[in-house]
Amino acid sequence: MSVHEEMNEYARWEARFATPDYTFGKEPNYFLKSCQKLLPRRGRALAVADGEGRNGVWLAEQGLDVVSLDFSPAAQNKARALAAERGMKVTFVQADVHDWDYPQAAFDVVAEIFAQFSLPSDRAIKWRGTRRALKPGGVLVIQGYTPKQLQYGTGGPKRLENLYTRAMLEQEFGDFRDLKIVEEEREMREGASHAGMSAVIGLTAIKP
């Protein structure tokens, strides 16, 4: 991504998150919530591109020590408010997910939920960081839209190269244990920005 494109992307998300309402709602993503039994009882979790904090705060509610990573100050202000509202302590880190120095084997859980703004070259950097940050035996949870989502237009990126496929996820995380990939089409109600019939893909896996 060029510097110009990055600035535009930043400005676009800042504008989206500058409204008082929660763009994606305050409740956790349904797929992340469905992974509750996979989560350790305690440990550290990283929420990648956590935006307004709905997923990071929920992970904290599960007893995890959470780092919520996002590049938008407007989003993080709302995430802080949500954490306070729920009485949860969350560590907020303002950084671009492509530039952050992912610590080695630092997290028991990494969740990446609808972080599909990366071009393919940037996505490779983000996923390398994700992989590095997970401890061996750590749980990875990813959810994103599939190319079919372009037909529904009920949320997510408008560019094909930003969307996730089973082959892409298998290629990237095929060496992980207990790899499960679920593709589905379902009605989603996650704030005003993810509303309606949606084509999604979810992954859970354990770092070897």
Sequence and secondary structure as in RCSB ss.txt:
>XXXX:A:sequence
MSVHEEMNEYARWEARFATPDYTFGKEPNYFLKSCQKLLPRRGRALAVADGEGRNGVWLAEQGLDVVSLDFSPAA
QNKARALAAERGMKVTFVQADVHDWDYPQAAFDVVAEIFAQFSLPSDRAIKWRGTRRALKPGGVLVIQGYTPKQL
QYGTGGPKRLENLYTRAMLEQEFGDFRDLKIVEEEREMREGASHAGMSAVIGLTAIKP
>XXXX:A:secstr
  HHHHHHHHHHHHHHHTSSS TT SS  HHHHHTGGGS SSSEEEEET TTSHHHHHHHHTT EEEEEES HHH
HHHHHHHHHHTT   EEEE  TTTS   TT EEEEEEES     HHHHHHHHHHHHHHEEEEEEEEEEEE TTHH
HH SSS S GGGS  HHHHHHHHTTSEEEEEEEEEEEEEETTTEEEEEEEEEEEEE  
